[in-house]
Amino acid sequence: MNAAKLRRAPMQHKILGSTTLEVSAIGFGCSRIGGISATGRGRGETVRVLHQAQERGINFFDTADAYAQGDSERLLGEAFRGRRDKVILATKGGYLFHDTESAAGSLGRVVGLARRVKQKVESRLLGRKRQFAGQNFAPEYLVSAVERSLRRLNTDYIDLYQLHAPRTEQSRDSEVFETLARLRTAGKVRYFGVGLEALDDVEHWFGHAAVGSIQIPFGLLDLEARNRVLPLAAAKNVGLIARGVYGGGLLKPELSPESLRRMTPKWERIAAFHRIASSAARPIDEIALHYVLQMPEISCVLLGMRTPAHLEENLRCVTRPALDVELVRAIERVDSEIPLKPEA
Ligand SMILES: NC(=O)c1ccc[n+]([C@@H]2O[C@H](COP(=O)([O-])OP(=O)(O)OC[C@H]3O[C@@H](n4cnc5c(N)ncnc54)[C@H](OP(=O)(O)O)[C@@H]3O)[C@@H](O)[C@H]2O)c1
């Protein structure tokens, strides 16, 4: 197949669980767009990447109100003005954050960046649960958060509204579900779901018919969901959205074994995947993506794109052939033979 044909290969779509949303196999993760990188010329470039993604078959865009302090949503609103019917917009709420719009122009973005750096440092110190940021899932907060998201996204409806990293308490809180149902009746939200940071209490969220989708970490370096979540999702007809497929950057083809050994306790497992990739003569990122894509329970794989190069690479990977059975077996053998050591 020549390059032009490859580029035009159609994107697969799947229905997201019990919703009527037909989402592209890969979704555009918008957590890294906006803020300081999207000032001046950078802003136009980001909008162009979003347009190219949509024009080349990606219809699912996942953001959150707190990403880039509101600027990620704002960029989507700018990009898809006049194209709203061509995209499925998913956002999240529940985190308290400072919207940079309230501070003036680039000064606001610099303030936002400084806050993000501070939050990153604090999150490292406090562990992976992002305890640095306060959360609020109270009905009045969620209603106002949806209104603000609608304004930033420049739309009058959100296709998928997700609770952002909720705790178990929220899965038992009838007021949360009543609020989401009211937002749905009012036509502001079409479906709702949850975006989980970890699998700690994932089972609790399958008990609600109203939850249309669950976003989970899943990939070669994070296979726990395979036996724990995928069968449950199939049984309950809940759409799964996978993220972290490139292992937070650890599955980049160019990372050498020496640097991986210094970077992560997962290096032995990654080295085994590199060997599998090289015997199959395929790049490791392609294998990582297709391993998750071939799972029927996964409706959409989110990739945290930022640049034209990310988009090109992801479109190239997704159009490559699926993994054969032997390759899948080899991957799953690594999972049982090299258990993951806990992060230091
Ligand atoms: N609780 C939640 O609901 C939650 C939590 C986290 C994320 N998310 C969603 O999931 C999305 C994806 O998150 P993620 O953890 O998979 O990705 P991510 O955090 O955005 O990071 C992607 C990593 O993969 C690397 N990478 C290598 N090749 C890439 C390529 N071709 N395209 C994109 N990245 C590439 C990037 O490195 P370089 O930049 O150096 O190339 C980066 O380190 C987010 O944008 C967000 O929408 C949701």
The ligand as an ORCA input file, in Angstrom:
! r2SCAN-3c Opt
* xyz 0 1
  N      -8.806     10.517     35.153
  C      -8.933     10.636     33.858
  O     -10.031     10.627     33.359
  C      -7.717     10.803     32.963
  C      -6.413     10.759     33.490
  C      -5.347     10.893     32.595
  C      -5.571     11.066     31.236
  N      -6.834     11.128     30.748
  C      -7.130     11.318     29.293
  O      -6.361     10.395     28.547
  C      -5.597     11.109     27.552
  C      -4.355     10.334     27.208
  O      -3.572     10.192     28.369
  P      -2.287      9.262     28.311
  O      -1.866      9.045     29.732
  O      -2.535      8.072     27.479
  O      -1.320     10.127     27.489
  P      -0.520     11.419     27.919
  O      -0.473     11.534     29.409
  O      -1.060     12.546     27.152
  O       0.979     11.112     27.467
  C       1.310     10.506     26.310
  C       2.773     10.100     26.471
  O       3.097      9.284     25.399
  C       4.191      9.849     24.684
  N       4.012      9.589     23.262
  C       4.863      8.883     22.489
  N       4.409      8.791     21.250
  C       3.246      9.465     21.217
  C       2.301      9.704     20.207
  N       2.463      9.240     18.953
  N       1.188     10.410     20.520
  C       0.993     10.870     21.771
  N       1.853     10.663     22.789
  C       2.988      9.967     22.512
  C       4.212     11.315     25.026
  O       5.557     11.766     24.972
  P       6.014     13.097     24.177
  O       5.022     14.178     24.426
  O       7.349     13.389     24.765
  O       6.093     12.731     22.750
  C       3.687     11.297     26.465
  O       4.746     11.046     27.353
  C      -5.384     12.481     28.162
  O      -5.069     13.449     27.202
  C      -6.749     12.702     28.779
  O      -7.661     13.093     27.772
  C      -7.901     10.976     31.595
*
